[in-house]
Amino acid sequence: MYKCNALEELVNEGFQKGRQEGVQEGIQKGIQAIVRTCKRLNLDEKSTVNNVMQEFHVSEEEATAYVKKYWYN
């Protein structure tokens, strides 16, 4: 019985880790899409930063880093 519980815990930990990684990847893709869309709509970088902050509830510093990362790619 102990072995089954230990195995179940390992499986659950792996599942949770995979889920968290998937969520993070989804957030990255969403931010990248917003940056690309703002650029296509001829918004400036500051407006794009504001959009990222509003949609993803990140700080100005984080949003600026994301915009710099995706603006020219």
C-alpha positions in Angstrom: 0.0 0.0 0.0 2.9 2.4 0.8 4.4 1.8 -2.6 1.1 2.6 -4.3 0.8 5.9 -2.4 4.4 6.9 -3.2 3.8 6.1 -6.9 0.6 8.0 -6.9 2.3 11.0 -5.3 5.1 10.9 -8.0 2.5 10.8 -10.8 0.6 13.7 -9.3 3.7 15.7 -8.9 4.6 15.0 -12.5 1.1 16.0 -13.6 1.2 19.2 -11.7 4.6 20.1 -13.0 3.5 19.4 -16.6 0.4 21.4 -16.1 2.3 24.4 -14.7 4.7 24.3 -17.6 1.8 24.2 -20.0 0.2 27.2 -18.4 3.4 29.2 -18.6 3.8 28.3 -22.2 0.3 29.4 -22.9 0.9 32.7 -21.2 4.1 33.2 -23.3 2.2 32.5 -26.5 -0.6 34.9 -25.4 1.9 37.7 -24.7 3.7 37.1 -27.9 0.3 37.3 -29.8 -0.6 40.6 -28.1 2.7 42.1 -28.9 2.5 41.0 -32.6 -1.1 42.3 -32.8 -0.3 45.7 -31.3 2.6 46.1 -33.7 0.4 45.2 -36.7 -2.1 47.9 -35.5 0.8 50.4 -35.4 0.6 50.9 -31.7 3.8 52.1 -30.1 5.9 50.0 -27.6 4.6 51.9 -24.6 0.9 51.2 -25.5 1.9 47.6 -26.1 3.5 47.4 -22.6 0.2 48.8 -21.2 -1.8 46.2 -23.0 0.4 43.4 -21.7 0.2 44.7 -18.2 -3.6 44.9 -18.4 -4.2 41.5 -20.0 -1.7 39.5 -18.0 -1.5 41.4 -14.7 2.3 41.7 -14.8 4.4 44.6 -13.6 5.6 47.3 -16.0 9.1 45.9 -15.8 7.9 42.4 -16.8 5.7 43.7 -19.5 8.6 45.9 -20.9 10.9 42.8 -20.9 8.3 40.8 -22.8 7.7 43.6 -25.4 11.4 43.9 -26.0 11.7 40.2 -26.4 8.9 39.8 -28.9 8.8 43.2 -30.7 11.6 42.5 -33.1 11.1 38.7 -33.5 
